[in-house]
């Protein structure tokens, strides 16, 4: 294991220990996704199964996967990074040999691992309990999950720039959660949206990765649609990296 991997693993272990001590973040990471999936399931029962991709069970698994990713990686990591910033942990880490990207990557490791583990359980458990066929394109599903984790980790770091404290993190992360839930195919499948609205929603930050996840479950659509999803993800990823480098704060406001 090289020095970078060792430093990030060490930071990840420390962050996981702190996560276990924070009841609020632990609830968001472990229990909130399950509750939201039940809410999603109940909301989908009001829709016609003919309009749902993969039927009721398929739409639940696809939307549930997105909810797990946003709640655990985006919302959980935003709170964690704000907390470490306010405690001057991030500032102290920068005085050592560890690089900025390693600090952010190490902090994101526990959230990413928990989210991917929950997605794996959801995939296996959903296929068994809901009698859903196995993902038709597991390669696209894995690609979508990894891209979602990377994008959401960057967006979480960016959101800390206008989050003053841990208590306000719930408010600053809410707009992205609501927009993604309603427009990126989590709570409301894009198939039931009017064509013009669906086209506009396709440009949202989380829409590209959700299309990759959906293609992984249901099979790849037209190659041009996949290309558009990949392009959306890459563009938002590049913009997020630029914004984090420009506005991320390593210490509290004075």
Secondary structure as the mmCIF struct_conf table of DSSP 4:
data_model
#
loop_
_struct_conf.conf_type_id
_struct_conf.id
_struct_conf.beg_label_comp_id
_struct_conf.beg_label_asym_id
_struct_conf.beg_label_seq_id
_struct_conf.end_label_comp_id
_struct_conf.end_label_asym_id
_struct_conf.end_label_seq_id
HELX_RH_AL_P HELX_RH_AL_P1 UNK A 3 UNK A 21
HELX_RH_AL_P HELX_RH_AL_P2 UNK A 23 UNK A 27
HELX_RH_PI_P HELX_RH_PI_P1 UNK A 28 UNK A 32
HELX_RH_AL_P HELX_RH_AL_P3 UNK A 33 UNK A 44
TURN_TY1_P TURN_TY1_P1 UNK A 45 UNK A 46
BEND BEND1 UNK A 47 UNK A 47
HELX_RH_3T_P HELX_RH_3T_P1 UNK A 49 UNK A 51
BEND BEND2 UNK A 52 UNK A 52
TURN_TY1_P TURN_TY1_P2 UNK A 53 UNK A 54
HELX_RH_AL_P HELX_RH_AL_P4 UNK A 55 UNK A 69
HELX_RH_PI_P HELX_RH_PI_P2 UNK A 70 UNK A 75
HELX_RH_AL_P HELX_RH_AL_P5 UNK A 76 UNK A 86
TURN_TY1_P TURN_TY1_P3 UNK A 87 UNK A 88
HELX_RH_AL_P HELX_RH_AL_P6 UNK A 89 UNK A 93
TURN_TY1_P TURN_TY1_P4 UNK A 94 UNK A 95
BEND BEND3 UNK A 96 UNK A 97
HELX_RH_AL_P HELX_RH_AL_P7 UNK A 100 UNK A 129
BEND BEND4 UNK A 130 UNK A 130
HELX_LH_PP_P HELX_LH_PP_P1 UNK A 132 UNK A 135
TURN_TY1_P TURN_TY1_P5 UNK A 136 UNK A 137
HELX_RH_AL_P HELX_RH_AL_P8 UNK A 138 UNK A 159
HELX_RH_3T_P HELX_RH_3T_P2 UNK A 160 UNK A 162
BEND BEND5 UNK A 165 UNK A 165
HELX_RH_3T_P HELX_RH_3T_P3 UNK A 166 UNK A 168
HELX_RH_AL_P HELX_RH_AL_P9 UNK A 169 UNK A 172
TURN_TY1_P TURN_TY1_P6 UNK A 173 UNK A 173
HELX_RH_AL_P HELX_RH_AL_P10 UNK A 174 UNK A 183
BEND BEND6 UNK A 184 UNK A 188
HELX_RH_3T_P HELX_RH_3T_P4 UNK A 190 UNK A 192
BEND BEND7 UNK A 193 UNK A 193
HELX_RH_AL_P HELX_RH_AL_P11 UNK A 195 UNK A 201
TURN_TY1_P TURN_TY1_P7 UNK A 202 UNK A 203
BEND BEND8 UNK A 204 UNK A 204
TURN_TY1_P TURN_TY1_P8 UNK A 205 UNK A 206
HELX_RH_AL_P HELX_RH_AL_P12 UNK A 207 UNK A 218
HELX_RH_AL_P HELX_RH_AL_P13 UNK A 223 UNK A 247
BEND BEND9 UNK A 250 UNK A 251
#
